[in-house]
Amino acid sequence: MIGIKRYGAVILAAGYSSRMKAFKPLLDIGGKTALERLVYELKQAGVRPIIVVTGHCREKLYPVLENLKIAEAYNKDYHSGMFSSIKEGLRKAQACRRDEKGFFLMPVDCPLISRQVIEKVMCEAEKNEGCFCVPLYEGKKGHPLLVPTPLIDEICSYQGSGGLKAITDKHMAEMIKVETGDEGCLLDMDTPRGYEEIKGFLRSCGKRKTLGQLAEGRHFFLLRHGETEQHKEKMFIGKYDVPLSSRGIEDGERVADRLKEELCGVDADLKCIYTSSLSRTVETGKIVARRLGKEICPLENLGEVGLGPWDGKPLREIKEKYPREYELRGHDIFAFKIGNGSENFYDMQYRAIKELKKILSEDKSRIIVIVAHSGVIRAIENNLKGLRVSDEWEPLAKGKYRKIKL
């Protein structure tokens, strides 16, 4: 087996679990604790050694660690954040290292990481020694990250800002991304809501209804918001909240009239107008809703891709301040993201399609009207057609809509 004496793992279980309001390592996940479940999957994949980083409520884990016969790395500075636990775990990994080529970093928050995901990542790591490897689900990065042994010293000695992300960003061009088809590598239980989702995922044996099944027989009207207030120079506008211009209001009125005409006689099959929570779509949605005699339903997850520190900044400024990053963005615009709070197009696609599936599960109307942004509409339209956000797409102008029948 690939994993035997070739790859180890560091499970991060030192945090406060403050947002979860329960000690995450010991939460029940399908009859095992979260920690036991991860250790079981690792052992099944032949991963050795396995090290658990402890901190908060350390004493509660003693019986579990003893029963599982795995090593502990105690992080006395756990209060300073996850990066300190990563360093402590990797230092311990170095101390007990034999001939391992790398170590998985596994947050205990993500208890549905499967043996199959671990094995797929190891298989690619064998072909690409010395590189970070990360699993994907439909393009979105998940867990665990495989850290190659040659990069452990660089991580443990790093004292700058940005934590582990600063290191992985530096080596992004060489990072190996492994599509797994397994949503479990994304799901975390950072909050009670996340924990409930994980339990629901387990009950369904990971076989949730597909978008195609939920969308069958529906008519979708995907509207792009009207023109926004204009700036003096070209700007990065993702989640940066810009209201409609006077022309954008007119755009909304025109598209509302066209939609009312098209839906004449069948509008009873329409429950409401779904919009993102950003003002440019809410304003457009309200205009349409008034014409159709409906209400709007703003949803944060239908918002445009978040651009982090670039959001709301002039293109000129970004080119001057981030020349290397701007160049990297040009090489792969769909996977690129910058800084805290940012997303890439695969992140946006995942949350938007997840929200769309929720809409279709709860709203049985034959007609679905969504007012959103160019990137979100691209993700929705392409996924409805069995494609992905990165596939070819015909751009939709502001104040226009596209009709899709399934």
N, C-alpha and C positions, 0 to 999 in steps of 0.2 A: 504493500500500500504506500502511496506517495507520502502520506503524512508521517509515517513512523520515523522518529529521530531526525526529521528534516525541518519541521515547523512546530513552534510552540505557540502559546497564547497567554495574553495578559487580560484578565477580566477586571474591569473598573467598577468597584463596588464601595467606594469610599465616601460618596456624596451624602448630603443632608436629606435628600428625598423631600425637600420642602414643598414643592408644588404638588407632589403626589400625596403628601400628608399621610404616608405610610412607608415603612421600610422596604424599598423596592426589591432588594436581593431575596427577601423571604416571602414575597407575594406569590400566591398560588397561580400557576400557569398550567392548566390541564392536569392537575394531580401531582405536579412537582413544583418546588420553589423555582423562581426565575433563575437563581444561581445553579441549582441542580440540573435544570433543563439545558442550560448552556454547556455545562461541563459534560453532560451525557452526549450531546451532539459532537463536541470536540473529540471526546474519546472514541466515538464511533468512527470519526474521520481519521483516527490515528494520530491526533495532535498531542505532542508531549514536548516539554513539560507544560503544565497549566498553573499559572500564578494568579492569585486573586489579590487585588489591592484593596486593603481595608482602611477605614478611618472612622467615620461616624458610626456609632453603635457596633464597634468592632467586636465586642464580647458576644453579641448575638450570633455572630458567624462562626465562632469557635467550634461548636458541635458539628456544623455542616462541613467545615473544612476538614475536620478530623475524620468524619465519616467518608468523605470523598477522597481523602488521602491526597490532597493537593496543597501546594505551598502558599504561604501568605507573604505579602509585602506590605508592611504597615506604613502608611503615609501620615506622619505626625502633622504635616502642613495641609491636610485635606481641606481645611477651611479656605485655602487660597485658590481653589478651583481645580478643574479636571486636569489641566496640563501638569500640575505638580504630581498628580496620581499617575499620569502617563510616564513621566520621568522616573518615578519611584519603581513602577512596575518593570520598565525596561532595564533599569539598573539591576534589579533582582534577576531579570532574564539573562543579562550578561554574566552575572555571577555564577549561575547554575547552567550555563550554556555548554552544550557538547558540540554537535555539528549542525545545529539548526541553521537554516538559510534565512529564516525570518520569523517574526512573531505577529500573530493576530492581536489587534486591539479591539476588545469587545466590551462596550458599555453594557452593564447589567440591565439597563433600561430597555434593551432590544432582545427580548427573550425568545423570539421566534426565528432566530438565525438557525438554519438547518444544516445538517451534515452535507446535503447536496450543494448548498451554496459554498460552504467551506472547501469542499473538494474541487469545485469548479475554479475557485480562486487559486488554490494550490496548484492545480494543473497548469494554469496560465503562468503562475509564478515560476514554475519549472522551466518554462520556455523563455522567460524574461528575467533572469537573475539580476538582483541589485536594484529592482524597480519597486516603487509602491504599487500595490494591486488593490483594487476596490470593486466590490460587486455593484451591479446596477439593476434597477427594475424599470423597464421602459425608459431607459436613458438617465434616470435619476440615481445619484449615488446613494448607497446604503452602507450597511455595516456587515462584517468587520473590515477595517483597513488592515492590510498585510504590510508590515514594516520590514523591509529587507535588513538583514544584520549589518551590512556596511553603513547604514544610515542611522543606526542607534546612537552612536557617539554624537553625531550632529544634533539630534533631538535633545539628548540629555545635557548637552553643553550650551544649548541656546538660551540666551538671556533677554532677547528682544521682545517686542510686542507682537501680538497676534497668535501666540501659542503654536500648537501643532500646525495650524493652517498656514502659518508663515513658511514652515518647512515644506509642506506638501505643495504650496503654490510655487515655490522655488523649483520644484522638480515636476511640475505639472505636465510638461511636454513629454516626459518619459513615463508618466503614470499609466499603468495598464488597467483598462476599464472592462469589466467582465459582465456581460448581460446574462442574467440568471433566470428571468421569467418568474421569480419568486418574490412576491410582495412582502413576505415576512422579513426580508432584510431591511425594509424601510420602517416598519411599525415599531413605535416606541411607547413607553408608558410613563412619560414625563409628568403626565397629569391623570386624574381619575378618568377623564374622557378617553384618553389614550388607552388606559387599562381596560376600559369597557370595550373599546374597539378590538383590542387583542383577544379578549375572551370571545367576542362575537366571531372573529376570524377563525378561532379554533373550533367553535361550534359548527361552523360551515365547512370545516376541514380545508380551509383555504380556497374553497370553490365558490366565490361570490359570482353573482350574475354578471355577465359581460355587458358592456355598453350596448352592443348590438342587440342583445336580448331585451334590455330595458327600453331601447329606442324603437323597437319594431312597431310599425304601424303609426308612428308619430310624424307630424309635420313640424319642422323646425324653421323659425324665422330668426336669423342671426343679424342683429343690427349693430352697426358701428356708430358710436356717438358722433354728434355734430362737431363742427370746427371749434377749437378752443381759443381762448384769448392768445394773441400772438406776441412773441418776444422779439427783441431787436435782432437777435442772432439765434442760430440753430441750437436747440437744447436737447439734453437727455431727459425724456419725460416717460417715466414708468409709473410708479405709485405717487410721484409728485402730483399734488392735487391742483389741477388747473380748471377753472370754470369755463363754460361755453362763452364764446363771443356772441355778438348780436347775430352774426351770420350763422353761428352754430345753432342758435335758437330757431332761426328760419329753416335750417337743415332738419331739425327735429320736427317742425310743423309739417314740412313737405313729406318726410318719410312716414309720419303718422297718418296723413291723408291717404297716401298710397296703400299703407297697411290696412287701414279701415276699409278701403274699397276692396282689397283682396280678400279680407276676412268677412265681408258682408254675408250674413246668413249662417256663418259657421262659428261666429265668435263665442257662442255658448260653450264651445269646446275649449275655451281658453280661460284658465283660472286667474292668472295674474301676469305681470310683466317682471321678469327677473332681470336685475341689473347688478353691476359691481357696486361697491359702496363709495366709489370715487365720484366727486360732484359732477364731472362731465357726463358720466353715464346715468347718474341719478336724475339730472336735469332733463336729459334726452328721454329717459324712461317715463318721467312724469308727464311730459308732453304727449307721448304715445298713449300712456294710460288714460289720460283725460279724454282723448279722442275715442278710445275704445270702451270707456266706462269701467275701467278696471283699476286695481291698486298695483303699486310696485312692491317688489320684494328685493331690497338691496342685500347682497351677499359679498362678504369680504373676499371669499375665495375666488370670485370672478374678476378680481382686480388684475391690472396689468402686471407684467413681470417687474419685480422690485430690483432697482439698480443700486441700492446701497448708497455709498458716498457720492456716486455719480448722479444720482437722481436730482433733477432740477438745476444741474450745472451746465454752462455753455460747452458745446463741443470743443471750441477753441481752448478753453481752460483745461479740459480733460486731456487733450492731446499734449499740452505743455507740461502738465503735472504728472501724467501717467503715460509717458511715451511707450514704455515696454509693454505695459498692460493693454494699452490701446491696440498695439500691434498683435498681441496674443488674441485679443477679441476678434480681430479680423481673420485669424486662422480658423477659429471655430466659434462662431457667434452663438450657437445653440448651447454649447457646454460651458462657455465662459461666464464667470461671475467674479465680483471684486468686493472684498471687505465685508464687515458684519452687516447683517440685515439684507444682504443681496440675494438674488436668486439667478438661476439660469433658466433657459426656456424649458428644460426638462422638469425642473422643480415646479415651475408655473403650470406646465401641462398636468403634472400629477395632481396638484391640488384642485385645478379647474375641472378635470375629468372626474375626480372623486366627488366634487360638489355636484356636477351634472348627474352622476349616478344617484346621488341622494335625492336630487330634485325629481328624477324619473321614478324613483322608488316610492316617493310620497305623493306626487302629483300625477294622477292617472289621465289627465287631459290629453286629448289627441293633438292639440296645438300647443307648442312651446315657443314663447317669444323671449329672447335673451338680448339685452342691450349691453354690449361689452366693448372691449378694446381690440385692436388689430391682432396682437399676439394671442389673446385668449380665443378670439374667433378662429384664428388659424388652427389652434390646438383642437378646438371643439369640432370644427368642420372636418379636419383631416381624420380625427379619431372616429367620427361618425362614418367615415368612408373606409375605415380599417387601416388608416395610415397613421403617421406620427407627426408631431409639430415640425420636425426637421425635414419632412418630405415637401415636395413642390406644392405651391399653393398660389392661387390667383388672388392678388391683393384686392381688398375691399376698401373703397373710398369712404371718407367720413360722411356720415349722413345717409348711407346706403344700407341695404340689407340683402341677404342671400337666403334663398329658400331651399330646404333640403327635405325630401320625402324619403321615409324608410318603410 
